[in-house]
Amino acid sequence: MSYWGKVDKKSIVHILDSGLGFLKDEVKDPSRSPKINKDEFYKLESLLYGEGSELLSPTNKVKFEKRLNTIRKNLHKFEN
């Protein structure tokens, strides 16, 4: 059971897709708090590597890992 309750493959894909899209937009806006973005980022990362590692196809895992890494780089830019 995760932060979002019991999830299946479709809901994991939906949560990751919408959550990463939201974070991508938020990271571009420097007026937002980086702490909020980091918290949301870590929740999505734990979903991907937790329940997502069991339920997602290798193709989806790679797709979401790539998007997570891009957002991680952008978050680190705001820290510096």
PDB file of N, CA, C and O in Angstrom:
ATOM      1  N   MET A   1       0.850  -1.176   0.000  1.00  0.00           N
ATOM      2  CA  MET A   1       0.000   0.000   0.000  1.00  0.00           C
ATOM      3  C   MET A   1       0.893   1.234   0.000  1.00  0.00           C
ATOM      4  O   MET A   1       1.765   1.380   0.856  1.00  0.00           O
ATOM      5  N   SER A   2       0.674   2.096  -0.940  1.00  0.00           N
ATOM      6  CA  SER A   2       1.506   3.282  -1.070  1.00  0.00           C
ATOM      7  C   SER A   2       0.758   4.523  -0.609  1.00  0.00           C
ATOM      8  O   SER A   2      -0.336   4.441  -0.050  1.00  0.00           O
ATOM      9  N   TYR A   3       1.354   5.640  -0.850  1.00  0.00           N
ATOM     10  CA  TYR A   3       0.765   6.945  -0.545  1.00  0.00           C
ATOM     11  C   TYR A   3      -0.590   7.108  -1.231  1.00  0.00           C
ATOM     12  O   TYR A   3      -1.472   7.780  -0.697  1.00  0.00           O
ATOM     13  N   TRP A   4      -0.764   6.511  -2.390  1.00  0.00           N
ATOM     14  CA  TRP A   4      -1.989   6.659  -3.180  1.00  0.00           C
ATOM     15  C   TRP A   4      -2.977   5.521  -2.948  1.00  0.00           C
ATOM     16  O   TRP A   4      -3.974   5.431  -3.665  1.00  0.00           O
ATOM     17  N   GLY A   5      -2.739   4.669  -1.992  1.00  0.00           N
ATOM     18  CA  GLY A   5      -3.603   3.528  -1.763  1.00  0.00           C
ATOM     19  C   GLY A   5      -3.166   2.352  -2.615  1.00  0.00           C
ATOM     20  O   GLY A   5      -2.047   2.334  -3.130  1.00  0.00           O
ATOM     21  N   LYS A   6      -4.028   1.385  -2.763  1.00  0.00           N
ATOM     22  CA  LYS A   6      -3.690   0.227  -3.580  1.00  0.00           C
ATOM     23  C   LYS A   6      -3.758   0.622  -5.052  1.00  0.00           C
ATOM     24  O   LYS A   6      -4.758   1.170  -5.515  1.00  0.00           O
ATOM     25  N   VAL A   7      -2.685   0.336  -5.775  1.00  0.00           N
ATOM     26  CA  VAL A   7      -2.613   0.754  -7.168  1.00  0.00           C
ATOM     27  C   VAL A   7      -2.367  -0.442  -8.074  1.00  0.00           C
ATOM     28  O   VAL A   7      -1.780  -1.444  -7.664  1.00  0.00           O
ATOM     29  N   ASP A   8      -2.828  -0.315  -9.315  1.00  0.00           N
ATOM     30  CA  ASP A   8      -2.551  -1.330 -10.321  1.00  0.00           C
ATOM     31  C   ASP A   8      -1.710  -0.683 -11.415  1.00  0.00           C
ATOM     32  O   ASP A   8      -1.306   0.473 -11.291  1.00  0.00           O
ATOM     33  N   LYS A   9      -1.449  -1.422 -12.478  1.00  0.00           N
ATOM     34  CA  LYS A   9      -0.562  -0.935 -13.535  1.00  0.00           C
ATOM     35  C   LYS A   9      -1.075   0.355 -14.172  1.00  0.00           C
ATOM     36  O   LYS A   9      -0.312   1.304 -14.353  1.00  0.00           O
ATOM     37  N   LYS A  10      -2.356   0.393 -14.509  1.00  0.00           N
ATOM     38  CA  LYS A  10      -2.913   1.586 -15.161  1.00  0.00           C
ATOM     39  C   LYS A  10      -2.857   2.803 -14.254  1.00  0.00           C
ATOM     40  O   LYS A  10      -2.543   3.903 -14.710  1.00  0.00           O
ATOM     41  N   SER A  11      -3.156   2.619 -12.986  1.00  0.00           N
ATOM     42  CA  SER A  11      -3.135   3.764 -12.081  1.00  0.00           C
ATOM     43  C   SER A  11      -1.711   4.240 -11.817  1.00  0.00           C
ATOM     44  O   SER A  11      -1.494   5.441 -11.654  1.00  0.00           O
ATOM     45  N   ILE A  12      -0.736   3.337 -11.771  1.00  0.00           N
ATOM     46  CA  ILE A  12       0.662   3.746 -11.611  1.00  0.00           C
ATOM     47  C   ILE A  12       1.091   4.589 -12.803  1.00  0.00           C
ATOM     48  O   ILE A  12       1.715   5.636 -12.633  1.00  0.00           O
ATOM     49  N   VAL A  13       0.761   4.139 -14.005  1.00  0.00           N
ATOM     50  CA  VAL A  13       1.124   4.893 -15.207  1.00  0.00           C
ATOM     51  C   VAL A  13       0.467   6.271 -15.178  1.00  0.00           C
ATOM     52  O   VAL A  13       1.106   7.272 -15.500  1.00  0.00           O
ATOM     53  N   HIS A  14      -0.800   6.323 -14.793  1.00  0.00           N
ATOM     54  CA  HIS A  14      -1.513   7.607 -14.740  1.00  0.00           C
ATOM     55  C   HIS A  14      -0.899   8.531 -13.688  1.00  0.00           C
ATOM     56  O   HIS A  14      -0.667   9.707 -13.967  1.00  0.00           O
ATOM     57  N   ILE A  15      -0.636   8.026 -12.498  1.00  0.00           N
ATOM     58  CA  ILE A  15      -0.066   8.836 -11.418  1.00  0.00           C
ATOM     59  C   ILE A  15       1.308   9.363 -11.817  1.00  0.00           C
ATOM     60  O   ILE A  15       1.601  10.545 -11.635  1.00  0.00           O
ATOM     61  N   LEU A  16       2.145   8.489 -12.360  1.00  0.00           N
ATOM     62  CA  LEU A  16       3.490   8.917 -12.759  1.00  0.00           C
ATOM     63  C   LEU A  16       3.429   9.924 -13.900  1.00  0.00           C
ATOM     64  O   LEU A  16       4.147  10.924 -13.884  1.00  0.00           O
ATOM     65  N   ASP A  17       2.586   9.669 -14.879  1.00  0.00           N
ATOM     66  CA  ASP A  17       2.492  10.559 -16.030  1.00  0.00           C
ATOM     67  C   ASP A  17       2.008  11.945 -15.619  1.00  0.00           C
ATOM     68  O   ASP A  17       2.613  12.951 -15.991  1.00  0.00           O
ATOM     69  N   SER A  18       0.939  12.002 -14.869  1.00  0.00           N
ATOM     70  CA  SER A  18       0.406  13.311 -14.464  1.00  0.00           C
ATOM     71  C   SER A  18       1.310  13.982 -13.431  1.00  0.00           C
ATOM     72  O   SER A  18       1.507  15.196 -13.479  1.00  0.00           O
ATOM     73  N   GLY A  19       1.854  13.209 -12.508  1.00  0.00           N
ATOM     74  CA  GLY A  19       2.734  13.785 -11.489  1.00  0.00           C
ATOM     75  C   GLY A  19       4.016  14.338 -12.071  1.00  0.00           C
ATOM     76  O   GLY A  19       4.460  15.418 -11.682  1.00  0.00           O
ATOM     77  N   LEU A  20       4.615  13.613 -12.997  1.00  0.00           N
ATOM     78  CA  LEU A  20       5.848  14.090 -13.615  1.00  0.00           C
ATOM     79  C   LEU A  20       5.586  15.282 -14.525  1.00  0.00           C
ATOM     80  O   LEU A  20       6.419  16.184 -14.616  1.00  0.00           O
ATOM     81  N   GLY A  21       4.446  15.297 -15.195  1.00  0.00           N
ATOM     82  CA  GLY A  21       4.079  16.458 -16.003  1.00  0.00           C
ATOM     83  C   GLY A  21       3.891  17.698 -15.139  1.00  0.00           C
ATOM     84  O   GLY A  21       4.329  18.789 -15.504  1.00  0.00           O
ATOM     85  N   PHE A  22       3.243  17.526 -14.001  1.00  0.00           N
ATOM     86  CA  PHE A  22       3.051  18.628 -13.061  1.00  0.00           C
ATOM     87  C   PHE A  22       4.400  19.142 -12.559  1.00  0.00           C
ATOM     88  O   PHE A  22       4.638  20.350 -12.539  1.00  0.00           O
ATOM     89  N   LEU A  23       5.283  18.224 -12.153  1.00  0.00           N
ATOM     90  CA  LEU A  23       6.591  18.631 -11.642  1.00  0.00           C
ATOM     91  C   LEU A  23       7.424  19.333 -12.704  1.00  0.00           C
ATOM     92  O   LEU A  23       8.148  20.284 -12.407  1.00  0.00           O
ATOM     93  N   LYS A  24       7.321  18.867 -13.930  1.00  0.00           N
ATOM     94  CA  LYS A  24       8.081  19.493 -15.015  1.00  0.00           C
ATOM     95  C   LYS A  24       7.675  20.961 -15.152  1.00  0.00           C
ATOM     96  O   LYS A  24       8.531  21.828 -15.333  1.00  0.00           O
ATOM     97  N   ASP A  25       6.383  21.241 -15.068  1.00  0.00           N
ATOM     98  CA  ASP A  25       5.901  22.619 -15.140  1.00  0.00           C
ATOM     99  C   ASP A  25       6.317  23.424 -13.913  1.00  0.00           C
ATOM    100  O   ASP A  25       6.696  24.589 -14.029  1.00  0.00           O
ATOM    101  N   GLU A  26       6.247  22.802 -12.741  1.00  0.00           N
ATOM    102  CA  GLU A  26       6.582  23.499 -11.503  1.00  0.00           C
ATOM    103  C   GLU A  26       8.066  23.840 -11.413  1.00  0.00           C
ATOM    104  O   GLU A  26       8.426  24.898 -10.897  1.00  0.00           O
ATOM    105  N   VAL A  27       8.912  22.976 -11.899  1.00  0.00           N
ATOM    106  CA  VAL A  27      10.354  23.204 -11.826  1.00  0.00           C
ATOM    107  C   VAL A  27      10.747  24.403 -12.680  1.00  0.00           C
ATOM    108  O   VAL A  27      11.726  25.087 -12.382  1.00  0.00           O
ATOM    109  N   LYS A  28       9.996  24.653 -13.728  1.00  0.00           N
ATOM    110  CA  LYS A  28      10.286  25.798 -14.594  1.00  0.00           C
ATOM    111  C   LYS A  28       9.930  27.124 -13.924  1.00  0.00           C
ATOM    112  O   LYS A  28      10.413  28.173 -14.350  1.00  0.00           O
ATOM    113  N   ASP A  29       9.096  27.096 -12.885  1.00  0.00           N
ATOM    114  CA  ASP A  29       8.647  28.305 -12.201  1.00  0.00           C
ATOM    115  C   ASP A  29       9.467  28.507 -10.925  1.00  0.00           C
ATOM    116  O   ASP A  29       9.224  27.816  -9.936  1.00  0.00           O
ATOM    117  N   PRO A  30      10.424  29.429 -10.919  1.00  0.00           N
ATOM    118  CA  PRO A  30      11.300  29.592  -9.755  1.00  0.00           C
ATOM    119  C   PRO A  30      10.605  30.150  -8.513  1.00  0.00           C
ATOM    120  O   PRO A  30      11.181  30.111  -7.426  1.00  0.00           O
ATOM    121  N   SER A  31       9.394  30.663  -8.644  1.00  0.00           N
ATOM    122  CA  SER A  31       8.696  31.205  -7.477  1.00  0.00           C
ATOM    123  C   SER A  31       8.140  30.100  -6.570  1.00  0.00           C
ATOM    124  O   SER A  31       7.800  30.363  -5.417  1.00  0.00           O
ATOM    125  N   ARG A  32       8.046  28.885  -7.074  1.00  0.00           N
ATOM    126  CA  ARG A  32       7.543  27.761  -6.268  1.00  0.00           C
ATOM    127  C   ARG A  32       8.610  27.292  -5.290  1.00  0.00           C
ATOM    128  O   ARG A  32       9.804  27.451  -5.544  1.00  0.00           O
ATOM    129  N   SER A  33       8.193  26.733  -4.208  1.00  0.00           N
ATOM    130  CA  SER A  33       9.132  26.241  -3.202  1.00  0.00           C
ATOM    131  C   SER A  33       9.792  24.949  -3.666  1.00  0.00           C
ATOM    132  O   SER A  33       9.094  23.994  -4.007  1.00  0.00           O
ATOM    133  N   PRO A  34      11.125  24.898  -3.688  1.00  0.00           N
ATOM    134  CA  PRO A  34      11.819  23.661  -4.087  1.00  0.00           C
ATOM    135  C   PRO A  34      11.527  22.497  -3.146  1.00  0.00           C
ATOM    136  O   PRO A  34      11.578  21.339  -3.561  1.00  0.00           O
ATOM    137  N   LYS A  35      11.216  22.796  -1.865  1.00  0.00           N
ATOM    138  CA  LYS A  35      10.931  21.728  -0.914  1.00  0.00           C
ATOM    139  C   LYS A  35       9.668  20.971  -1.300  1.00  0.00           C
ATOM    140  O   LYS A  35       9.628  19.744  -1.211  1.00  0.00           O
ATOM    141  N   ILE A  36       8.640  21.692  -1.728  1.00  0.00           N
ATOM    142  CA  ILE A  36       7.398  21.050  -2.160  1.00  0.00           C
ATOM    143  C   ILE A  36       7.679  20.170  -3.371  1.00  0.00           C
ATOM    144  O   ILE A  36       7.208  19.036  -3.451  1.00  0.00           O
ATOM    145  N   ASN A  37       8.442  20.697  -4.301  1.00  0.00           N
ATOM    146  CA  ASN A  37       8.778  19.931  -5.497  1.00  0.00           C
ATOM    147  C   ASN A  37       9.578  18.680  -5.140  1.00  0.00           C
ATOM    148  O   ASN A  37       9.343  17.614  -5.710  1.00  0.00           O
ATOM    149  N   LYS A  38      10.512  18.798  -4.211  1.00  0.00           N
ATOM    150  CA  LYS A  38      11.324  17.648  -3.815  1.00  0.00           C
ATOM    151  C   LYS A  38      10.471  16.575  -3.157  1.00  0.00           C
ATOM    152  O   LYS A  38      10.641  15.387  -3.430  1.00  0.00           O
ATOM    153  N   ASP A  39       9.553  16.994  -2.289  1.00  0.00           N
ATOM    154  CA  ASP A  39       8.692  16.023  -1.615  1.00  0.00           C
ATOM    155  C   ASP A  39       7.863  15.240  -2.630  1.00  0.00           C
ATOM    156  O   ASP A  39       7.768  14.015  -2.555  1.00  0.00           O
ATOM    157  N   GLU A  40       7.274  15.948  -3.566  1.00  0.00           N
ATOM    158  CA  GLU A  40       6.467  15.289  -4.602  1.00  0.00           C
ATOM    159  C   GLU A  40       7.342  14.387  -5.467  1.00  0.00           C
ATOM    160  O   GLU A  40       6.937  13.290  -5.849  1.00  0.00           O
ATOM    161  N   PHE A  41       8.545  14.867  -5.769  1.00  0.00           N
ATOM    162  CA  PHE A  41       9.480  14.080  -6.569  1.00  0.00           C
ATOM    163  C   PHE A  41       9.804  12.755  -5.875  1.00  0.00           C
ATOM    164  O   PHE A  41       9.781  11.699  -6.507  1.00  0.00           O
ATOM    165  N   TYR A  42      10.104  12.812  -4.584  1.00  0.00           N
ATOM    166  CA  TYR A  42      10.471  11.590  -3.864  1.00  0.00           C
ATOM    167  C   TYR A  42       9.291  10.621  -3.733  1.00  0.00           C
ATOM    168  O   TYR A  42       9.489   9.406  -3.712  1.00  0.00           O
ATOM    169  N   LYS A  43       8.073  11.148  -3.644  1.00  0.00           N
ATOM    170  CA  LYS A  43       6.897  10.273  -3.613  1.00  0.00           C
ATOM    171  C   LYS A  43       6.749   9.520  -4.937  1.00  0.00           C
ATOM    172  O   LYS A  43       6.478   8.319  -4.953  1.00  0.00           O
ATOM    173  N   LEU A  44       6.930  10.241  -6.042  1.00  0.00           N
ATOM    174  CA  LEU A  44       6.828   9.598  -7.354  1.00  0.00           C
ATOM    175  C   LEU A  44       7.968   8.607  -7.572  1.00  0.00           C
ATOM    176  O   LEU A  44       7.767   7.536  -8.144  1.00  0.00           O
ATOM    177  N   GLU A  45       9.156   8.968  -7.117  1.00  0.00           N
ATOM    178  CA  GLU A  45      10.299   8.079  -7.256  1.00  0.00           C
ATOM    179  C   GLU A  45      10.092   6.785  -6.464  1.00  0.00           C
ATOM    180  O   GLU A  45      10.418   5.697  -6.940  1.00  0.00           O
ATOM    181  N   SER A  46       9.550   6.916  -5.258  1.00  0.00           N
ATOM    182  CA  SER A  46       9.298   5.716  -4.458  1.00  0.00           C
ATOM    183  C   SER A  46       8.209   4.844  -5.081  1.00  0.00           C
ATOM    184  O   SER A  46       8.265   3.619  -4.974  1.00  0.00           O
ATOM    185  N   LEU A  47       7.226   5.456  -5.726  1.00  0.00           N
ATOM    186  CA  LEU A  47       6.198   4.682  -6.420  1.00  0.00           C
ATOM    187  C   LEU A  47       6.796   3.918  -7.594  1.00  0.00           C
ATOM    188  O   LEU A  47       6.500   2.739  -7.793  1.00  0.00           O
ATOM    189  N   LEU A  48       7.643   4.596  -8.376  1.00  0.00           N
ATOM    190  CA  LEU A  48       8.256   3.946  -9.533  1.00  0.00           C
ATOM    191  C   LEU A  48       9.134   2.781  -9.110  1.00  0.00           C
ATOM    192  O   LEU A  48       9.042   1.694  -9.681  1.00  0.00           O
ATOM    193  N   TYR A  49       9.975   2.997  -8.123  1.00  0.00           N
ATOM    194  CA  TYR A  49      10.924   1.955  -7.729  1.00  0.00           C
ATOM    195  C   TYR A  49      10.335   0.956  -6.730  1.00  0.00           C
ATOM    196  O   TYR A  49      10.937  -0.084  -6.467  1.00  0.00           O
ATOM    197  N   GLY A  50       9.179   1.263  -6.181  1.00  0.00           N
ATOM    198  CA  GLY A  50       8.518   0.337  -5.271  1.00  0.00           C
ATOM    199  C   GLY A  50       7.548  -0.559  -6.027  1.00  0.00           C
ATOM    200  O   GLY A  50       7.948  -1.573  -6.599  1.00  0.00           O
ATOM    201  N   GLU A  51       6.300  -0.189  -6.028  1.00  0.00           N
ATOM    202  CA  GLU A  51       5.266  -0.981  -6.693  1.00  0.00           C
ATOM    203  C   GLU A  51       5.425  -0.985  -8.207  1.00  0.00           C
ATOM    204  O   GLU A  51       5.083  -1.965  -8.869  1.00  0.00           O
ATOM    205  N   GLY A  52       5.940   0.102  -8.749  1.00  0.00           N
ATOM    206  CA  GLY A  52       6.130   0.183 -10.193  1.00  0.00           C
ATOM    207  C   GLY A  52       7.138  -0.811 -10.720  1.00  0.00           C
ATOM    208  O   GLY A  52       7.017  -1.277 -11.853  1.00  0.00           O
ATOM    209  N   SER A  53       8.133  -1.144  -9.912  1.00  0.00           N
ATOM    210  CA  SER A  53       9.161  -2.089 -10.367  1.00  0.00           C
ATOM    211  C   SER A  53       8.581  -3.480 -10.591  1.00  0.00           C
ATOM    212  O   SER A  53       9.108  -4.261 -11.384  1.00  0.00           O
ATOM    213  N   GLU A  54       7.501  -3.781  -9.892  1.00  0.00           N
ATOM    214  CA  GLU A  54       6.861  -5.092 -10.034  1.00  0.00           C
ATOM    215  C   GLU A  54       5.803  -5.104 -11.139  1.00  0.00           C
ATOM    216  O   GLU A  54       5.612  -6.119 -11.808  1.00  0.00           O
ATOM    217  N   LEU A  55       5.122  -3.979 -11.327  1.00  0.00           N
ATOM    218  CA  LEU A  55       3.959  -3.961 -12.214  1.00  0.00           C
ATOM    219  C   LEU A  55       4.209  -3.379 -13.599  1.00  0.00           C
ATOM    220  O   LEU A  55       3.513  -3.740 -14.548  1.00  0.00           O
ATOM    221  N   LEU A  56       5.180  -2.494 -13.735  1.00  0.00           N
ATOM    222  CA  LEU A  56       5.396  -1.830 -15.015  1.00  0.00           C
ATOM    223  C   LEU A  56       6.269  -2.662 -15.950  1.00  0.00           C
ATOM    224  O   LEU A  56       7.106  -3.450 -15.510  1.00  0.00           O
ATOM    225  N   SER A  57       6.054  -2.468 -17.237  1.00  0.00           N
ATOM    226  CA  SER A  57       6.897  -3.114 -18.240  1.00  0.00           C
ATOM    227  C   SER A  57       8.262  -2.427 -18.251  1.00  0.00           C
ATOM    228  O   SER A  57       8.375  -1.281 -17.818  1.00  0.00           O
ATOM    229  N   PRO A  58       9.291  -3.105 -18.736  1.00  0.00           N
ATOM    230  CA  PRO A  58      10.620  -2.480 -18.816  1.00  0.00           C
ATOM    231  C   PRO A  58      10.615  -1.186 -19.629  1.00  0.00           C
ATOM    232  O   PRO A  58      11.343  -0.249 -19.301  1.00  0.00           O
ATOM    233  N   THR A  59       9.811  -1.126 -20.672  1.00  0.00           N
ATOM    234  CA  THR A  59       9.729   0.079 -21.491  1.00  0.00           C
ATOM    235  C   THR A  59       9.187   1.260 -20.689  1.00  0.00           C
ATOM    236  O   THR A  59       9.726   2.365 -20.764  1.00  0.00           O
ATOM    237  N   ASN A  60       8.126   1.029 -19.927  1.00  0.00           N
ATOM    238  CA  ASN A  60       7.558   2.096 -19.101  1.00  0.00           C
ATOM    239  C   ASN A  60       8.522   2.511 -17.998  1.00  0.00           C
ATOM    240  O   ASN A  60       8.630   3.697 -17.687  1.00  0.00           O
ATOM    241  N   LYS A  61       9.224   1.547 -17.402  1.00  0.00           N
ATOM    242  CA  LYS A  61      10.187   1.884 -16.358  1.00  0.00           C
ATOM    243  C   LYS A  61      11.253   2.825 -16.891  1.00  0.00           C
ATOM    244  O   LYS A  61      11.580   3.827 -16.255  1.00  0.00           O
ATOM    245  N   VAL A  62      11.792   2.502 -18.056  1.00  0.00           N
ATOM    246  CA  VAL A  62      12.843   3.332 -18.651  1.00  0.00           C
ATOM    247  C   VAL A  62      12.303   4.722 -18.980  1.00  0.00           C
ATOM    248  O   VAL A  62      12.981   5.725 -18.755  1.00  0.00           O
ATOM    249  N   LYS A  63      11.089   4.779 -19.512  1.00  0.00           N
ATOM    250  CA  LYS A  63      10.478   6.058 -19.870  1.00  0.00           C
ATOM    251  C   LYS A  63      10.342   6.956 -18.643  1.00  0.00           C
ATOM    252  O   LYS A  63      10.695   8.135 -18.686  1.00  0.00           O
ATOM    253  N   PHE A  64       9.829   6.394 -17.553  1.00  0.00           N
ATOM    254  CA  PHE A  64       9.632   7.198 -16.355  1.00  0.00           C
ATOM    255  C   PHE A  64      10.947   7.492 -15.643  1.00  0.00           C
ATOM    256  O   PHE A  64      11.085   8.555 -15.037  1.00  0.00           O
ATOM    257  N   GLU A  65      11.908   6.591 -15.696  1.00  0.00           N
ATOM    258  CA  GLU A  65      13.221   6.867 -15.112  1.00  0.00           C
ATOM    259  C   GLU A  65      13.887   8.041 -15.821  1.00  0.00           C
ATOM    260  O   GLU A  65      14.500   8.895 -15.182  1.00  0.00           O
ATOM    261  N   LYS A  66      13.763   8.076 -17.129  1.00  0.00           N
ATOM    262  CA  LYS A  66      14.341   9.175 -17.906  1.00  0.00           C
ATOM    263  C   LYS A  66      13.706  10.505 -17.508  1.00  0.00           C
ATOM    264  O   LYS A  66      14.404  11.503 -17.327  1.00  0.00           O
ATOM    265  N   ARG A  67      12.398  10.516 -17.376  1.00  0.00           N
ATOM    266  CA  ARG A  67      11.700  11.738 -16.979  1.00  0.00           C
ATOM    267  C   ARG A  67      12.061  12.160 -15.553  1.00  0.00           C
ATOM    268  O   ARG A  67      12.217  13.348 -15.272  1.00  0.00           O
ATOM    269  N   LEU A  68      12.191  11.177 -14.656  1.00  0.00           N
ATOM    270  CA  LEU A  68      12.600  11.476 -13.282  1.00  0.00           C
ATOM    271  C   LEU A  68      13.997  12.084 -13.252  1.00  0.00           C
ATOM    272  O   LEU A  68      14.237  13.047 -12.524  1.00  0.00           O
ATOM    273  N   ASN A  69      14.909  11.537 -14.026  1.00  0.00           N
ATOM    274  CA  ASN A  69      16.279  12.043 -14.039  1.00  0.00           C
ATOM    275  C   ASN A  69      16.340  13.467 -14.573  1.00  0.00           C
ATOM    276  O   ASN A  69      17.116  14.283 -14.076  1.00  0.00           O
ATOM    277  N   THR A  70      15.532  13.772 -15.575  1.00  0.00           N
ATOM    278  CA  THR A  70      15.492  15.128 -16.114  1.00  0.00           C
ATOM    279  C   THR A  70      14.995  16.106 -15.056  1.00  0.00           C
ATOM    280  O   THR A  70      15.563  17.186 -14.898  1.00  0.00           O
ATOM    281  N   ILE A  71      13.948  15.740 -14.337  1.00  0.00           N
ATOM    282  CA  ILE A  71      13.408  16.607 -13.286  1.00  0.00           C
ATOM    283  C   ILE A  71      14.406  16.732 -12.144  1.00  0.00           C
ATOM    284  O   ILE A  71      14.551  17.810 -11.569  1.00  0.00           O
ATOM    285  N   ARG A  72      15.097  15.644 -11.808  1.00  0.00           N
ATOM    286  CA  ARG A  72      16.111  15.680 -10.753  1.00  0.00           C
ATOM    287  C   ARG A  72      17.202  16.703 -11.101  1.00  0.00           C
ATOM    288  O   ARG A  72      17.621  17.479 -10.243  1.00  0.00           O
ATOM    289  N   LYS A  73      17.653  16.702 -12.345  1.00  0.00           N
ATOM    290  CA  LYS A  73      18.670  17.669 -12.776  1.00  0.00           C
ATOM    291  C   LYS A  73      18.160  19.096 -12.628  1.00  0.00           C
ATOM    292  O   LYS A  73      18.890  19.976 -12.171  1.00  0.00           O
ATOM    293  N   ASN A  74      16.917  19.323 -13.011  1.00  0.00           N
ATOM    294  CA  ASN A  74      16.348  20.669 -12.897  1.00  0.00           C
ATOM    295  C   ASN A  74      16.183  21.094 -11.443  1.00  0.00           C
ATOM    296  O   ASN A  74      16.378  22.265 -11.118  1.00  0.00           O
ATOM    297  N   LEU A  75      15.828  20.163 -10.567  1.00  0.00           N
ATOM    298  CA  LEU A  75      15.724  20.492  -9.139  1.00  0.00           C
ATOM    299  C   LEU A  75      17.088  20.869  -8.578  1.00  0.00           C
ATOM    300  O   LEU A  75      17.187  21.786  -7.763  1.00  0.00           O
ATOM    301  N   HIS A  76      18.141  20.176  -9.002  1.00  0.00           N
ATOM    302  CA  HIS A  76      19.478  20.491  -8.519  1.00  0.00           C
ATOM    303  C   HIS A  76      19.941  21.860  -9.006  1.00  0.00           C
ATOM    304  O   HIS A  76      20.719  22.523  -8.320  1.00  0.00           O
ATOM    305  N   LYS A  77      19.481  22.294 -10.170  1.00  0.00           N
ATOM    306  CA  LYS A  77      19.822  23.627 -10.661  1.00  0.00           C
ATOM    307  C   LYS A  77      19.289  24.705  -9.727  1.00  0.00           C
ATOM    308  O   LYS A  77      19.959  25.710  -9.490  1.00  0.00           O
ATOM    309  N   PHE A  78      18.072  24.499  -9.192  1.00  0.00           N
ATOM    310  CA  PHE A  78      17.489  25.485  -8.304  1.00  0.00           C
ATOM    311  C   PHE A  78      18.154  25.514  -6.937  1.00  0.00           C
ATOM    312  O   PHE A  78      18.124  26.538  -6.254  1.00  0.00           O
ATOM    313  N   GLU A  79      18.752  24.404  -6.533  1.00  0.00           N
ATOM    314  CA  GLU A  79      19.440  24.361  -5.248  1.00  0.00           C
ATOM    315  C   GLU A  79      20.713  25.203  -5.277  1.00  0.00           C
ATOM    316  O   GLU A  79      21.097  25.810  -4.278  1.00  0.00           O
ATOM    317  N   ASN A  80      21.347  25.225  -6.423  1.00  0.00           N
ATOM    318  CA  ASN A  80      22.635  25.937  -6.533  1.00  0.00           C
ATOM    319  C   ASN A  80      22.479  27.397  -6.816  1.00  0.00           C
ATOM    320  O   ASN A  80      23.474  28.113  -6.932  1.00  0.00           O
TER     321      ASN A  80
END
